[in-house]
Amino acid sequence: MKVTAKKNEQVANMKFASVYPHYLNRIVKHGRTEEELREVIEWLTGYTSSTIDKMLKSDITFGTFYNEANLHPNAKLIKGVVCGYRIEEIADEFRIYREARYLDKLVDELAKGRKMEKILRVEKK
């Protein structure tokens, strides 16, 4: 599947605070914790837990969320298919969409019981 400018814009305009509970529900029903979800978000974005708390109380969109993030250099190691899109094939012009799919993939792995050491990618030497 190909990402479109419309799809990228839709994701960019979604509110982080409206999506977070869905991430949380997904992982909790599989025996994972909110602390683990926070760890994944902090690793990917560079945000602190207190910054995430502030964002959850605001109307911040995914566009702003990812534009202000300090994405982990190993985020490029996140590969695979999420919602029919192969992450590594999403064009640079749709960066917000790709970065949102990075987080979706990490949440999927957390829900599937993958070990945190594997979720938080370490580049092989």
Secondary structure, 3 states (H helix, E strand, C coil): CCCCHHHHHHHHHCEHHHHHHHHHHHHHCCCCCHHHHHHHHHHHHCCCHHHHHHHHCCCCEHHHHHHCCCCCHHHHHCCCEECCEEHHHCCHHHHHHHHHHHHHHHHHHHHCCCCHHHHCCCCCC
